[in-house]
């Protein structure tokens, strides 16, 4: 049954998971620094689509498959964390602010941000938890699915946008090589730390 208490608990869980450091937020911060807020909007909008698909899949039965064959979830976790370590490595030297005429890089596209969630271990943890803990048992499947899946983007978009706003606000300081290097190290360590926490 969908109650006020369950809704509040779900919103609180989503907010805590979406606004805390993780692969998405570290990448959004870096994109905000490098490209600014406006160019990062497709990246922002692609993330909740990926979450919506994951949560829907978990609620529709993928969670049962993971329970039956737990090693599949472990394989996904290891692959995702390996990719996080690769991103951390690539983070070094990535925050050069591109001049318009020489710009060769680009922020993630909408569909790339959505597909990235398939390799994002934190996103899978969110989806598994929501499907197993917050899915309203006494509602019809469709009602329950819409409840858990549609609240996610409502909470997700403002939560992750904070990271892009912060990144875009410090663009002016990145011209200082020492500050740029310190931010690169911080972002890389956040990715590595996230990966190790998920593995452990």
N, C-alpha and C positions, 0 to 999 in steps of 0.2 A: 504494500500500500504506500502511495506517495504522501508523505506527511511533511509538515513544515520542518520538523527536526531532521528528517532524512535529506531534504533539500538543502538545508543549512550545512549539514555535515558534508554533503557532496560538493557544494560550492567551496567550503573551507578546504577540503582535500585538494580540489582542482587548483585553487589559488596557491596553496602551499607548494604544490608540485610544479606549477607553471612559472612561478615567479622566482623560485630558487635556482641557483646555478646548475646548469646542465648543458648538454651539447647544443641544443637549440639556442639558448640564451647567450652562450659564449660566441656562437657563430653570428647571432644577430648583433651583439655588441661590436664584433669585429667589422661587420658589414656597415653598421652605423658610423663607425670611425672612418672607414675607407670610402664609403659611397654616400653617406648621409641618409636621412630618414626617408625621403621621397622615393629614392631608387630602391630602398629595401622593402617597400610596401608589398610587392609580390611575394617576397620571402615570408613576411609576416602572415599573409593570408593563406599561403600554402600549408603552413604548419597545422592550423586547426582542421584543414581538410584531411591531412594524414591521420590526425588523432581521431577524427570522426570515423574514418574507415576502420582503424584498428579497434576502436571501442565496439563498433558494430560487429566486426568479425569475431571478437572475443565473446560478446554476448550471444552471438548466433551459433556458437559451438566450437570455435577455435580453442577456447579455454579448456574444454573437455579433452581435446586432442593433446594439449600441453600437459594436462593432468595424467592422461593415459601414457604418454610418451614424454616424460620430463626431460629426457636428454635433448629433445628438439629445442626446448626453451633454452637449455644450456648452450647449445650450438649457436643459436641466435645471439645469446648474450656475449659469447666469446667473439663472434664475428663483429658484433656491434662495438665492443670495447676495443678490438684491434683497430677498427676504423677510427675510433676516437683518438687512439695513440698516433695514428697516421696524421689525423687533422692537427694534433698538437705539434707534431714535427713540422708540418707545413705552415703553422702559424708564425714561425720565426721568419722575419723579413717580409711579412705579408701586408703590413700596415702602411706602406708608402701611399700617400695621397696622390692619386693619379691626376695629372693635368689633362684637360679635356682633349687636347689634340693628340696626346700620346696614350690615351686610355686603352688598355688591352684587356684588363680583367673586367669582371662584371659580377654583380650580386647574384645569388641563386634565383632562378626563375620560379614561378608559382608551382609548377608541377615537380620541379626538382626538390623544393622544400617539402612538398607532400610526400614524395617517394623516399626522402631521407629518413622519414619516421620508421620505415621498415628496418633500418639499421640502427635506430636510436634505442639503446637499451632502456633508458629512462621512460621513453614513450610506451614501450611494451609493459614495463612495471605498472605504469598508470592504467593501461587498458586492462591488464589482468586483475588489478585491485578493484577497479570500478565494476567489472563484470562479476566478480566473486563477492564483493562486500556491499556495494551500493545499489545493485540491481534490485528494484522493488519486486518481491516474490509474488505478491498477491494481485499484481496487475496483469493485464494481457501482455503478451510478448512485445507487440508493437508499441503499446503505451510505455512500457518499461524501457524499451530500446530508445524511443524518442526522448524520454526523460534524461537518461544518462548521456546520450550522444549529443543532444542539442545544447545542453548546459555547458558542455566543454568549450565550444568556440566562444560563447558569451564571456566566459571567465578568461579563456586563453588569450584572446587578442589584446585586451588592455594590459594583461600581466606581462606578456613578452614585449609589448611596445615600449615599456619602460626602459628595457635594455637598449633598444635602438635609439631612443631619445638621449640616453646617457652617452652612448657612443658618438652620436652626431654632435652632441654638445662639447665634446672634448677634441674634436677634429683640429681645432686651432693649435692645440698643444703638441700635436704629433710631429710638427716640423722640427721639434727638438729631438735629436737622435737618442739622447739618454732616456727621455720620457717615452719615446716610441718603443725602445727596447724593453723598458720596464713593463709596459702594457702588454707587449708580445709575450714576455715571460709569464706574466700573471695569467693571461688567457690560456697559454699552453698548459700551465700547471693546473688550472681549473679543469681543463679537459682530461688531463692525466688523472687527477684526483677523482673526478667523476667516474672514470673508467675503473679505477681500482676499487672504489666504494661499491660499484655495482657487481664487480667480480667477487668481492669478499662477502 
